[in-house]
């Protein structure tokens, strides 16, 4: 099931795609679903890579850096690791934001 960018944010404003999160946002991963098909690798391969890097349900995540051009790529703190990824790939990761 694919969602449009406008539908990527929960109406309550608490769950967002990682690609839509702002710098400094913190939260918990609630779902990882490689389905956009816009990646340079296949959907199955991207899903496998994200899971191997530790993008799993319940993992703590924080957006710590954005690239200078188009805010891409982004860097996240994932539990105790730091990982860089393209915003297109980050769209497949849903996070529940911590209360402000």
N, C-alpha and C positions, 0 to 999 in steps of 0.2 A: 504494500500500500504506500504510495508516494504522496507527499504533501507539497503544496505550493509554498513558496517562501512566506507568504502572508499567513499561512496556517501553521507555521513552524513554531509559533509562540503560544503557549497555553493562555486561555482567556484570563486566568487568575494572575498571570504574569510571573509565575514561579518556576515553570519549566520551559527551557529554551534549547534550541540547537546550539551547540558549542560555537558554531560559526557566527551566530547572532549575539553572543555574549560580549560584554564590554570589558575592556582592560581592567584587571583587578577583580573581576567576578570570581566568586568561589561557590562551590556546590558539590553535589554528589551525582555521579553518573547513574541514570535510571534506565537507559537503553542504548544499545549500539546496534544499528541496523544499516549496513551498507546496502543502499538500494538506489542511489541516485544515478548510477551508471555513467557519470560524467568524468570518471577518473581515468588515468592512463593505464591502470590495471583493471582487471575484471572485478565485478562486484564480490564474487566469492573470495578472490585473493585479497581484496581490501579488507573484507570482514575478518579474514584470518590474521592479517597483519595487525589490525587494530587490537584484536584480542590478545595476540602475542605480546604487544607492547604494554598491555595492562589496562586497556580501555574496557573495563568490565563493570557490570552493575555493582554499585556500592562503593566504587573507588572515589576517593576525594580528588577534586580537580580545581585548579586556579589558573586563570588566564594571566600570564605574567609579561608577555611581550607581543607586539605587533610589528610587522615589517613596515618600512617607510613608504613603500609604494603600494597603494591600495590596501594597506593594513594586512598584507599577505607576504609570507606565511605568518603563523602565530606560534608562540611558544607557550606551553602549559606546564605547570607543576602537577604531576600525576602521582599521588601519594608522595614518595620521596625522590622521584625521578623528574627530570626536565626533558620534555620532548617537543620537537618542532614538527608541525604539519601544515599542509595547505588548508585554507578555509573550505575549499570544495570537499575535502575529506572530513573536516570537522563538522560539516552539515549532517553527517550520519551519526553523530553522538548527541544524545539528549541528556541535559543536566537539570537537576532541581537546584535552583539557586538558594543559597543561604539567605535568611532574612537580613535585611539591611541594618 
